[in-house]
Amino acid sequence: MLAFAPLHDAVAAAGTALSWLTDLLEPLAGGMATAVAIVLFTVAIRLLISPLTVVQVRGERRRAALAPQVRDLQRRYADDPATLQREVFALYREAGANPIAGCLPLLLQAPFLLVLYRLFTTSEGGTGLLEERLAGVPLGHHLTDGLTGAAGPLFAVLLAVLVAVAWWSSRRARRASAAVGTVAGTPTEGPGAAVLGRLLALLPFTTVLVALVLPLAAVIYLVTTSVWSAAEQAVLRRPQAVSANEEVDRR
């Protein structure tokens, strides 16, 4: 039990914070107070890790700037995939564009999702949040518990949002890979790159699969963080205007 003490403490702390926020919001949100508290909790987490997202976007822009050099390497080492991959990684390392760094914001959210899962599937934390509902549906309700009453429409709407966001994110990822000539740092013309590209394009849809086994509270977290990510992509990754000096340099 001692090995799980940090998790127990994290669940208790999160439960206390959510209960306090729910009480604060109840006069305004009524029966939706806990759901709104989960949304605000998610937003707070995303703001906490936003500096890493900025680093991720800067890395993507560095890799995009290196795209002409990557294509040159692809032409030079077209018959030597091993050397091509080594040279591309060396180019990225020299420019400080680490493709692995882009996974950090996603990985850092996993502990928060685990805490929320335990908070709404066990009595851990002793906050009584298991009794909270949204539209009459317990926040600890799973899809396997049935879709009677408001549960069916509620889960349908949330899953539809997740599918839409996943489709948009997958489309953007394919365009980004085509622009920089690499898939997760691997040249698109290398062996296995086509398979890797298809797998990465499907990766955003894993949120939908995960949502199928999570309680309603955790699904609300997933929807909120997915919409936040899409908004970040739209704002931080929007095309930048090219200055006059850069245009002259290109000529």
DRENGUFI-446720 format. One record per atom (N, C-alpha, C): x, y, z; atom name; residue in one letter. Coordinates in steps of 0.1 Angstrom, whole numbers. Each point is the difference from the previous one (the first is absolute). Layout:
N
NODE      u      v      w  kolmar  bavex
NODE      X      Y      Z      CA      A
...
% end
This chain:
251
NODE      u      v      w  kolmar  bavex
NODE      8    -12      0       N      M
NODE     -8     12      0      CA      M
NODE      8     13      0       C      M
NODE     12     -2      6       N      L
NODE      9     12      1      CA      L
NODE      4      5    -14       C      L
NODE      2    -10    -10       N      A
NODE      4      4    -13      CA      A
NODE    -11      9     -7       C      A
NODE    -13     -2      4       N      F
NODE    -10      8     -6      CA      F
NODE     -4     12      8       C      F
NODE      7      3     10       N      A
NODE     -3     12      9      CA      A
NODE      0     13     -8       C      A
NODE     10      2     -9       N      P
NODE      0     13     -8      CA      P
NODE    -13      1     -9       C      P
NODE     -4    -11     -5       N      L
NODE    -13      1     -8      CA      L
NODE    -12      2      9       C      L
NODE      0     -6     11       N      H
NODE    -11      2     10      CA      H
NODE     -1     15      4       C      H
NODE     12      6      3       N      D
NODE      1     14      3      CA      D
NODE     -5      9    -11       C      D
NODE      4     -4    -12       N      A
NODE     -4      9    -12      CA      A
NODE    -15     -1     -2       C      A
NODE     -6    -12      2       N      V
NODE    -14     -1     -2      CA      V
NODE     -7      8     11       C      V
NODE      5     -1     12       N      A
NODE     -7      8     11      CA      A
NODE      1     15     -2       C      A
NODE     12      4     -5       N      A
NODE      2     15     -3      CA      A
NODE     -9      4    -11       C      A
NODE     -1     -8    -11       N      A
NODE     -9      4    -11      CA      A
NODE    -14      0      4       C      A
NODE     -4    -10      8       N      G
NODE    -14     -1      5      CA      G
NODE     -4     12      9       C      G
NODE      9      5      8       N      T
NODE     -2     11      8      CA      T
NODE     -1     13     -8       C      T
NODE      8      1    -10       N      A
NODE      0     12     -9      CA      A
NODE    -13      0     -8       C      A
NODE     -4    -12     -5       N      L
NODE    -13      0     -8      CA      L
NODE    -12      2      8       C      L
NODE      0     -5     13       N      S
NODE    -11      2      9      CA      S
NODE     -1     15      3       C      S
NODE     11      7      3       N      W
NODE      0     14      3      CA      W
NODE     -5      8    -12       C      W
NODE      4     -4    -12       N      L
NODE     -4      8    -12      CA      L
NODE    -15     -3     -3       C      L
NODE     -4    -12      2       N      T
NODE    -14     -3     -2      CA      T
NODE     -9      8      9       C      T
NODE      3      1     13       N      D
NODE     -7      8     10      CA      D
NODE      0     15     -5       C      D
NODE     11      4     -5       N      L
NODE      1     14     -5      CA      L
NODE     -9      3    -12       C      L
NODE     -1    -10     -8       N      L
NODE     -8      2    -13      CA      L
NODE    -15     -3      1       C      L
NODE     -3     -8     11       N      E
NODE    -14     -4      1      CA      E
NODE    -11     10     -1       C      E
NODE      2     12      6       N      P
NODE    -10     11     -1      CA      P
NODE     -2      4    -14       C      P
NODE     10     -1     -9       N      L
NODE     -1      4    -14      CA      L
NODE     -4    -11     -9       C      L
NODE      7    -12      2       N      A
NODE     -2    -11     -9      CA      A
NODE    -10    -11      4       C      A
NODE     -4      1     13       N      G
NODE    -10    -10      5      CA      G
NODE      5    -14     -1       C      G
NODE     -8     -9     -6       N      G
NODE      3    -14     -1      CA      G
NODE     12     -3     -9       C      G
NODE      4     10     -8       N      M
NODE     11     -2     -9      CA      M
NODE     13      5      6       C      M
NODE      0      3     13       N      A
NODE     12      7      6      CA      A
NODE     12     -9      0       C      A
NODE     -2    -13      2       N      T
NODE     12     -9      1      CA      T
NODE      6     -2    -15       C      T
NODE     -9     -1    -10       N      A
NODE      5     -1    -13      CA      A
NODE      8     12     -5       C      A
NODE     -6     12      4       N      V
NODE      7     12     -3      CA      V
NODE     13      1      8       C      V
NODE      1     -5     12       N      A
NODE     12      0      8      CA      A
NODE     11     -9     -7       C      A
NODE     -5    -11     -6       N      I
NODE     10     -9     -7      CA      I
NODE      5      7    -12       C      I
NODE     -8      8     -7       N      V
NODE      5      8    -12      CA      V
NODE     10     10      5       C      V
NODE     -3      7     10       N      L
NODE     10     10      5      CA      L
NODE     13     -6      5       C      L
NODE     -2    -12      7       N      F
NODE     12     -8      4      CA      F
NODE      9     -3    -12       C      F
NODE     -7     -5    -11       N      T
NODE      8     -3    -12      CA      T
NODE      7     12     -6       C      T
NODE     -7     11      0       N      V
NODE      6     12     -5      CA      V
NODE     12      5      8       C      V
NODE     -1     -2     13       N      A
NODE     11      4      9      CA      A
NODE     12     -9     -3       C      A
NODE     -2    -13     -2       N      I
NODE     11     -9     -4      CA      I
NODE      6      4    -13       C      I
NODE     -8      3    -10       N      R
NODE      6      4    -13      CA      R
NODE      7     13      1       C      R
NODE     -4      9      8       N      L
NODE      8     13      2      CA      L
NODE     13     -3      7       C      L
NODE      0    -10      9       N      L
NODE     12     -4      7      CA      L
NODE     11     -6    -10       C      L
NODE     -5     -7    -10       N      I
NODE     10     -6     -9      CA      I
NODE      1      7    -13       C      I
NODE     -6     12     -1       N      S
NODE      1      8    -12      CA      S
NODE     14      4     -4       C      S
NODE      9      3      9       N      P
NODE     14      2     -4      CA      P
NODE      6    -11     -8       C      P
NODE     -3    -12      3       N      L
NODE      5    -12     -7      CA      L
NODE     -6      0    -14       C      L
NODE    -13      4     -1       N      T
NODE     -6      1    -13      CA      T
NODE      6     10     -9       C      T
NODE      4     11      6       N      V
NODE      7     10     -8      CA      V
NODE     14     -5     -5       C      V
NODE      7     -7      8       N      V
NODE     12     -7     -4      CA      V
NODE     -2     -9    -11       C      V
NODE    -11     -8      1       N      Q
NODE     -3    -10    -11      CA      Q
NODE     -3      7    -13       C      Q
NODE     -7     11      0       N      V
NODE     -3      8    -12      CA      V
NODE     13      6     -6       C      V
NODE      9      5      9       N      R
NODE     12      5     -5      CA      R
NODE      8    -11     -7       C      R
NODE      0    -12      6       N      G
NODE      7    -11     -6      CA      G
NODE     -6     -4    -14       C      G
NODE    -13      1     -1       N      E
NODE     -6     -3    -13      CA      E
NODE      4     10    -11       C      E
NODE      1     13      5       N      R
NODE      4     10    -10      CA      R
NODE     14     -2     -4       C      R
NODE      9     -4      9       N      R
NODE     14     -3     -4      CA      R
NODE      0    -11    -10       C      R
NODE     -8    -10      2       N      R
NODE      0    -12     -9      CA      R
NODE     -5      5    -14       C      R
NODE    -10      8      1       N      A
NODE     -6      5    -13      CA      A
NODE     11      8     -8       C      A
NODE      8      8      8       N      A
NODE     10      8     -7      CA      A
NODE     11     -8     -6       C      A
NODE      1    -12      6       N      L
NODE     11     -9     -5      CA      L
NODE     -5     -9    -11       C      L
NODE    -13      1     -4       N      A
NODE     -6     -8    -11      CA      A
NODE      8     -1    -13       C      A
NODE      5     12     -5       N      P
NODE      8     -1    -12      CA      P
NODE     13     -8      1       C      P
NODE      6      1     12       N      Q
NODE     12     -8      2      CA      Q
NODE     -3    -15      2       C      Q
NODE    -11     -3      6       N      V
NODE     -5    -14      1      CA      V
NODE     -2     -6    -14       C      V
NODE     -7      8     -9       N      R
NODE     -2     -5    -13      CA      R
NODE     13     -2     -8       C      R
NODE      9      9      2       N      D
NODE     13     -2     -6      CA      D
NODE      7    -13      4       C      D
NODE     -1     -2     13       N      L
NODE      6    -13      6      CA      L
NODE     -8    -12     -6       C      L
NODE    -13      1     -2       N      Q
NODE     -7    -11     -6      CA      Q
NODE      4     -3    -14       C      Q
NODE      3     11     -8       N      R
NODE      5     -3    -13      CA      R
NODE     14     -5      0       C      R
NODE      9      5      9       N      R
NODE     13     -5      1      CA      R
NODE      2    -14      4       C      R
NODE     -8     -4     10       N      Y
NODE      1    -14      5      CA      Y
NODE    -13     -8     -3       C      Y
NODE     -5      1    -12       N      A
NODE    -12     -7     -4      CA      A
NODE      2    -15      1       C      A
NODE     12     -5     -3       N      D
NODE      3    -14      0      CA      D
NODE      6     -5     13       C      D
NODE      1      8     10       N      D
NODE      6     -4     12      CA      D
NODE     -9      5     12       C      D
NODE    -11     -7      3       N      P
NODE     -9      5     10      CA      P
NODE      6      1     14       C      P
NODE      9     -8      4       N      A
NODE      6      0     13      CA      A
NODE      8     13      2       C      A
NODE      8      4    -11       N      T
NODE      8     12      1      CA      T
NODE     -9     12     -1       C      T
NODE    -11     -1     -7       N      L
NODE    -10     11     -1      CA      L
NODE     -5      3     13       C      L
NODE     -5    -10      7       N      Q
NODE     -6      2     14      CA      Q
NODE     10      6      9       C      Q
NODE     13     -5      0       N      R
NODE     10      5      9      CA      R
NODE      3     14     -3       C      R
NODE      1      4    -13       N      E
NODE      3     14     -3      CA      E
NODE    -11      9      4       C      E
NODE    -13     -4     -2       N      V
NODE    -11      8      4      CA      V
NODE      0      3     15       C      V
NODE      2    -11      8       N      F
NODE      0      2     14      CA      F
NODE     12      9      4       C      F
NODE     11     -1     -7       N      A
NODE     12      9      3      CA      A
NODE     -4     14     -3       C      A
NODE     -7      2    -11       N      L
NODE     -4     14     -4      CA      L
NODE     -9      6     11       C      L
NODE    -10     -8      4       N      Y
NODE     -9      5     11      CA      Y
NODE      8      2     13       C      Y
NODE      9     -8      3       N      R
NODE      7      1     13      CA      R
NODE      8     13     -1       C      R
NODE      7      3    -11       N      E
NODE      8     12     -1      CA      E
NODE     -9     13      1       C      E
NODE    -12     -1     -6       N      A
NODE     -9     12      0      CA      A
NODE     -8      0     13       C      A
NODE      1    -10      9       N      G
NODE     -8      0     13      CA      G
NODE    -15     -2     -3       C      G
NODE     -3     -8    -10       N      A
NODE    -14     -3     -3      CA      A
NODE     -2    -15      3       C      A
NODE     -3     -3     13       N      N
NODE     -2    -14      4      CA      N
NODE    -15     -4     -2       C      N
NODE     -3     -9     -8       N      P
NODE    -14     -4     -3      CA      P
NODE     -6     -7     12       C      P
NODE      8     -6      9       N      I
NODE     -6     -7     12      CA      I
NODE     -6     10     10       C      I
NODE      5     12      0       N      A
NODE     -5     10      9      CA      A
NODE    -14      3     -2       C      A
NODE     -6     -2    -12       N      G
NODE    -14      3     -3      CA      G
NODE     -9     -9      8       C      G
NODE      5    -12      6       N      C
NODE     -9     -9      7      CA      C
NODE     -2      4     14       C      C
NODE      9      9      6       N      L
NODE     -1      3     14      CA      L
NODE    -13      6      5       C      L
NODE     -7      9     -7       N      P
NODE    -12      5      5      CA      P
NODE    -11    -11      1       C      P
NODE      0    -10     -9       N      L
NODE     -9    -11      0      CA      L
NODE      3     -9     12       C      L
NODE     13     -3      2       N      L
NODE      4    -10     10      CA      L
NODE     -3      6     14       C      L
NODE      2     13      2       N      L
NODE     -2      6     13      CA      L
NODE    -14      1      4       C      L
NODE    -10     -2     -9       N      Q
NODE    -14      0      3      CA      Q
NODE     -5    -14      6       C      Q
NODE      8    -10     -3       N      A
NODE     -4    -14      4      CA      A
NODE     -2     -1     15       C      A
NODE      9      5      9       N      P
NODE     -3     -1     14      CA      P
NODE    -13      7      4       C      P
NODE     -3     12     -5       N      F
NODE    -12      7      3      CA      F
NODE    -12     -8     -4       C      F
NODE      0     -7    -11       N      L
NODE    -11     -8     -5      CA      L
NODE     -2    -12     10       C      L
NODE     11     -6      4       N      L
NODE      0    -11     10      CA      L
NODE     -6      4     13       C      L
NODE      4     12      5       N      V
NODE     -6      5     12      CA      V
NODE    -15      2     -1       C      V
NODE     -4      6    -11       N      L
NODE    -14      2     -2      CA      L
NODE     -8    -13     -1       C      L
NODE      6     -9     -7       N      Y
NODE     -7    -14     -1      CA      Y
NODE     -2     -6     14       C      Y
NODE     10      0      8       N      R
NODE     -1     -5     14      CA      R
NODE    -10      8      8       C      R
NODE      0     12     -2       N      L
NODE     -9      9      8      CA      L
NODE    -15     -3     -2       C      L
NODE     -3     -4    -13       N      F
NODE    -14     -3     -3      CA      F
NODE     -3    -14     -2       C      F
NODE      9     -9      4       N      T
NODE     -3    -15     -1      CA      T
NODE      2     -6     14       C      T
NODE      6      7      9       N      T
NODE      2     -5     14      CA      T
NODE     -4     10     10       C      T
NODE     -1     -4     13       N      S
NODE     -3     10     10      CA      S
NODE     12      6      6       C      S
NODE     12     -1     -8       N      E
NODE     12      5      5      CA      E
NODE     -1     16      1       C      E
NODE      6      5     10       N      G
NODE     -1     15      2      CA      G
NODE    -11      4      9       C      G
NODE    -11     -9      1       N      G
NODE    -11      3      9      CA      G
NODE     -7     13     -2       C      G
NODE     -1      5    -12       N      T
NODE     -6     13     -3      CA      T
NODE    -15     -1     -4       C      T
NODE     -5    -13     -2       N      G
NODE    -14     -1     -4      CA      G
NODE     -3      4    -15       C      G
NODE     10      1     -8       N      L
NODE     -2      4    -14      CA      L
NODE     -7    -11     -8       C      L
NODE      1    -13      5       N      L
NODE     -7    -11     -7      CA      L
NODE    -15      3     -1       C      L
NODE     -5      8      8       N      E
NODE    -15      2      0      CA      E
NODE     -4     11    -10       C      E
NODE     10      7     -5       N      E
NODE     -3     12     -9      CA      E
NODE     -5     -5    -13       C      E
NODE     -8      8     -7       N      R
NODE     -6     -4    -12      CA      R
NODE      0     12    -11       C      R
NODE     -2     -4    -12       N      L
NODE     -1     10    -11      CA      L
NODE    -13     -5     -8       C      L
NODE    -10      9     -1       N      A
NODE    -12     -3     -7      CA      A
NODE     -6    -13      6       C      A
NODE      2     -3     13       N      G
NODE     -6    -12      6      CA      G
NODE      9    -12     -1       C      G
NODE     11      1     -7       N      V
NODE      9    -11     -2      CA      V
NODE     12      1      9       C      V
NODE      2    -11      8       N      P
NODE     12      1     10      CA      P
NODE     13      2     -8       C      P
NODE      8      8      6       N      L
NODE     13      3     -7      CA      L
NODE     10    -12      0       C      L
NODE     -4    -10      8       N      G
NODE      8    -12      0      CA      G
NODE     -6    -11    -10       C      G
NODE    -10      4     -7       N      H
NODE     -7     -9    -10      CA      H
NODE      9     -3    -12       C      H
NODE      1    -13     -3       N      H
NODE      7     -5    -12      CA      H
NODE    -10     -4    -11       C      H
NODE      5      0    -12       N      L
NODE     -9     -5    -11      CA      L
NODE     -5    -14      2       C      L
NODE      8     -8      7       N      T
NODE     -5    -14      2      CA      T
NODE    -10     -1     11       C      T
NODE     -3     11      7       N      D
NODE    -10      0     10      CA      D
NODE    -14      2     -6       C      D
NODE      0      3    -13       N      G
NODE    -13      2     -7      CA      G
NODE     -2     14     -5       C      G
NODE     -9      1    -10       N      L
NODE     -2     13     -7      CA      L
NODE    -14      5      1       C      L
NODE     -7     -5     11       N      T
NODE    -14      5      2      CA      T
NODE      0     14      4       C      T
NODE    -12      6     -1       N      G
NODE     -2     14      4      CA      G
NODE      9      9     -7       C      G
NODE      6     10      7       N      A
NODE      9     10     -6      CA      A
NODE     14     -5     -3       C      A
NODE      3    -12      5       N      A
NODE     14     -5     -2      CA      A
NODE      3     -2    -15       C      A
NODE     -9     -5     -8       N      G
NODE      2     -2    -14      CA      G
NODE      3     13     -7       C      G
NODE     -9     10      0       N      P
NODE      3     12     -7      CA      P
NODE     12      7      5       C      P
NODE      3      0     13       N      L
NODE     11      7      6      CA      L
NODE     13     -6     -5       C      L
NODE      2    -13      1       N      F
NODE     12     -7     -5      CA      F
NODE      1      2    -15       C      F
NODE    -11      0     -8       N      A
NODE      0      2    -14      CA      A
NODE      6     13     -4       C      A
NODE     -4     11      7       N      V
NODE      5     13     -3      CA      V
NODE     15      1      3       C      V
NODE      4     -5     12       N      L
NODE     14      1      4      CA      L
NODE      9     -8    -10       C      L
NODE     -4    -12     -4       N      L
NODE      8     -8     -9      CA      L
NODE      0      6    -14       C      L
NODE    -11      6     -4       N      A
NODE      0      7    -13      CA      A
NODE     10     12      0       C      A
NODE      1      7     11       N      V
NODE     10     11      1      CA      V
NODE     14     -6     -1       C      V
NODE      3    -11      7       N      L
NODE     13     -6      0      CA      L
NODE      3     -5    -14       C      L
NODE     -9     -6     -8       N      V
NODE      2     -4    -13      CA      V
NODE      4     11     -9       C      V
NODE     -8     11      1       N      A
NODE      2     12     -9      CA      A
NODE     14      6      3       C      A
NODE      4      1     12       N      V
NODE     13      6      4      CA      V
NODE     11     -9     -5       C      V
NODE     -2    -13      2       N      A
NODE     10    -10     -4      CA      A
NODE      2      1    -16       C      A
NODE    -11      1     -7       N      W
NODE      1      1    -15      CA      W
NODE      8     12     -4       C      W
NODE     -3     11      7       N      W
NODE      7     13     -4      CA      W
NODE     14     -1      4       C      W
NODE      4     -6     11       N      S
NODE     14     -1      5      CA      S
NODE      7     -9    -10       C      S
NODE     -6    -11     -4       N      S
NODE      7    -10     -9      CA      S
NODE      3      7    -13       C      S
NODE    -10      7     -5       N      R
NODE      2      7    -13      CA      R
NODE     11     10      1       C      R
NODE      1      8     11       N      R
NODE     11      9      2      CA      R
NODE     13     -7      1       C      R
NODE      1    -11      7       N      A
NODE     12     -7      1      CA      A
NODE      6     -5    -13       C      A
NODE    -10     -5     -9       N      R
NODE      5     -5    -13      CA      R
NODE      5     12     -8       C      R
NODE     -6     11      1       N      R
NODE      5     12     -8      CA      R
NODE     14      4      5       C      R
NODE      1      0     14       N      A
NODE     13      4      5      CA      A
NODE     11     -9     -4       C      A
NODE     -3    -13      0       N      S
NODE     11    -10     -4      CA      S
NODE      3      2    -15       C      S
NODE    -10      3     -8       N      A
NODE      3      2    -14      CA      A
NODE      8     13     -2       C      A
NODE     -2     10      8       N      A
NODE      8     12     -1      CA      A
NODE     14     -1      4       C      A
NODE      3     -8     10       N      V
NODE     14      0      5      CA      V
NODE      7    -12     -6       C      V
NODE     -7     -9     -6       N      G
NODE      7    -12     -6      CA      G
NODE      4    -11      9       C      G
NODE     -5      0     13       N      T
NODE      3    -10      9      CA      T
NODE    -13     -4      8       C      T
NODE      0    -12      6       N      V
NODE    -11     -4      8      CA      V
NODE      7     -4     14       C      V
NODE     -3      9     10       N      A
NODE      6     -2     13      CA      A
NODE     15     -1      0       C      A
NODE      6      8     -9       N      G
NODE     14      1     -1      CA      G
NODE      6    -10    -10       C      G
NODE     -8     -9     -6       N      T
NODE      4    -11     -9      CA      T
NODE     -3      5    -14       C      T
NODE     10      0    -10       N      P
NODE     -3      4    -13      CA      P
NODE    -12     -7     -6       C      P
NODE     -8      7     -7       N      T
NODE    -12     -6     -6      CA      T
NODE      3    -10    -11       C      T
NODE     12      1     -6       N      E
NODE      4     -9    -10      CA      E
NODE      8    -12      5       C      E
NODE      1     -1     13       N      G
NODE      8    -11      6      CA      G
NODE     -9    -13      1       C      G
NODE      6    -11      3       N      P
NODE     -8    -12      2      CA      P
NODE     -9      0     12       C      P
NODE    -12     -4     -2       N      G
NODE    -10      0     11      CA      G
NODE     -6     14      3       C      G
NODE      4     10     -7       N      A
NODE     -5     13      2      CA      A
NODE    -15      1     -3       C      A
NODE     -4     -7    -10       N      A
NODE    -14      0     -4      CA      A
NODE     -9     -6     11       C      A
NODE      5    -11      5       N      V
NODE     -8     -6     11      CA      V
NODE      0      9     12       C      V
NODE     12      6      4       N      L
NODE      0      9     11      CA      L
NODE     -9     12     -2       C      L
NODE      0      5    -12       N      G
NODE     -9     12     -3      CA      G
NODE    -14     -4      2       C      G
NODE     -4    -12     -4       N      R
NODE    -14     -4      2      CA      R
NODE     -4     -1     14       C      R
NODE     10     -6      8       N      L
NODE     -2     -2     14      CA      L
NODE     -2     13      8       C      L
NODE      9     10     -4       N      L
NODE      0     13      7      CA      L
NODE    -13      8     -4       C      L
NODE     -5     -3    -13       N      A
NODE    -13      7     -4      CA      A
NODE    -11     -6      8       C      A
NODE      1    -12      5       N      L
NODE    -11     -7      7      CA      L
NODE      1      3     15       C      L
NODE     12      5      5       N      L
NODE      2      2     14      CA      L
NODE    -10      9      7       C      L
NODE     -4     11     -6       N      P
NODE    -10      9      6      CA      P
NODE    -13     -8      4       C      P
NODE     -3    -10     -8       N      F
NODE    -13     -7      2      CA      F
NODE      1    -10     12       C      F
NODE     12     -1      6       N      T
NODE      1     -9     12      CA      T
NODE     -8      7     12       C      T
NODE     -1     13     -1       N      T
NODE     -8      6     11      CA      T
NODE    -15     -5      0       C      T
NODE     -5     -2    -12       N      V
NODE    -14     -6     -1      CA      V
NODE      0    -14      6       C      V
NODE     10     -8     -3       N      L
NODE      0    -14      6      CA      L
NODE      1      1     15       C      L
NODE      9      9      5       N      V
NODE      2      1     14      CA      V
NODE    -13      4      7       C      V
NODE     -7      9     -6       N      A
NODE    -13      6      5      CA      A
NODE    -10    -11      2       C      A
NODE      1    -11     -8       N      L
NODE    -10    -11      1      CA      L
NODE      1     -7     13       C      L
NODE     11      1      7       N      V
NODE      2     -8     13      CA      V
NODE      1      9     12       C      V
NODE     -2     13     -2       N      L
NODE      2      9     11      CA      L
NODE    -14      4      6       C      L
NODE      0      5     12       N      P
NODE    -12      5      6      CA      P
NODE     -3     14     -6       C      P
NODE    -13      4      1       N      L
NODE     -4     13     -6      CA      L
NODE      9     11      4       C      L
NODE      4      1     12       N      A
NODE      9     11      5      CA      A
NODE     13      1     -8       C      A
NODE      6    -12     -2       N      A
NODE     12      0     -8      CA      A
NODE     -2      3    -15       C      A
NODE    -11     -4     -5       N      V
NODE     -4      3    -14      CA      V
NODE     -1     15     -2       C      V
NODE     -6      7     10       N      I
NODE     -1     15      0      CA      I
NODE     14      6      0       C      I
NODE      9     -6      8       N      Y
NODE     14      5      0      CA      Y
NODE      6     -2    -14       C      Y
NODE     -2    -12     -6       N      L
NODE      6     -3    -14      CA      L
NODE     -5     10    -10       C      L
NODE    -13      2      0       N      V
NODE     -6     10    -10      CA      V
NODE      5     14      2       C      V
NODE      1      4     13       N      T
NODE      5     14      2      CA      T
NODE     15      1     -4       C      T
NODE      8    -10      3       N      T
NODE     14      2     -3      CA      T
NODE      3     -2    -15       C      T
NODE     -9     -8     -7       N      S
NODE      1     -2    -15      CA      S
NODE     -4     13     -7       C      S
NODE    -11      7      5       N      V
NODE     -4     12     -6      CA      V
NODE     11     11      2       C      V
NODE      6      0     12       N      W
NODE     10     10      4      CA      W
NODE     12     -2    -10       C      W
NODE      4    -13     -2       N      S
NODE     11     -3     -9      CA      S
NODE     -3      5    -14       C      S
NODE    -12     -2     -5       N      A
NODE     -4      4    -13      CA      A
NODE      1     16     -1       C      A
NODE     -5      6     10       N      A
NODE      1     15      0      CA      A
NODE     15      5      0       C      A
NODE      8     -7      8       N      E
NODE     14      3      0      CA      E
NODE      7     -2    -14       C      E
NODE     -4    -10     -6       N      Q
NODE      5     -3    -14      CA      Q
NODE     -4     11     -9       C      Q
NODE    -12      4      1       N      A
NODE     -6     11     -9      CA      A
NODE      7     13      2       C      A
NODE      4      3     13       N      V
NODE      5     13      4      CA      V
NODE     16      0     -2       C      V
NODE      6    -10      7       N      L
NODE     15      0      0      CA      L
NODE      6     -5    -13       C      L
NODE     -7     -8     -7       N      R
NODE      6     -6    -12      CA      R
NODE     -6      7    -13       C      R
NODE     -6     11      1       N      R
NODE     -5      7    -12      CA      R
NODE     12      5     -8       C      R
NODE     -2      1    -13       N      P
NODE     11      4     -9      CA      P
NODE      5     14      4       C      P
NODE     13      2      0       N      Q
NODE      5     13      3      CA      Q
NODE      3      8    -12       C      Q
NODE     -2     13      1       N      A
NODE      3      9    -12      CA      A
NODE     15      0     -2       C      A
NODE      3      0    -13       N      V
NODE     14      1     -4      CA      V
NODE      4     14     -1       C      V
NODE     11      4      6       N      S
NODE      5     14     -1      CA      S
NODE      6      3    -13       C      S
NODE      1     12     -3       N      A
NODE      6      4    -13      CA      A
NODE     15     -5     -1       C      A
NODE      7      1     10       N      N
NODE     14     -4      0      CA      N
NODE      1    -15     -3       C      N
NODE     -9     -8      7       N      E
NODE      0    -15     -3      CA      E
NODE     -3     -3    -14       C      E
NODE    -10      8     -6       N      E
NODE     -4     -2    -14      CA      E
NODE     12      3     -9       C      E
NODE      8     10      3       N      V
NODE     12      4     -8      CA      V
NODE     10    -11      1       C      V
NODE      2     -6     12       N      D
NODE     10    -11      2      CA      D
NODE     -4    -12     -8       C      D
NODE    -14     -3     -1       N      R
NODE     -4    -12     -7      CA      R
NODE      3      2    -15       C      R
NODE     -1     12     -5       N      R
NODE      3      3    -14      CA      R
NODE     15     -1     -3       C      R
% end
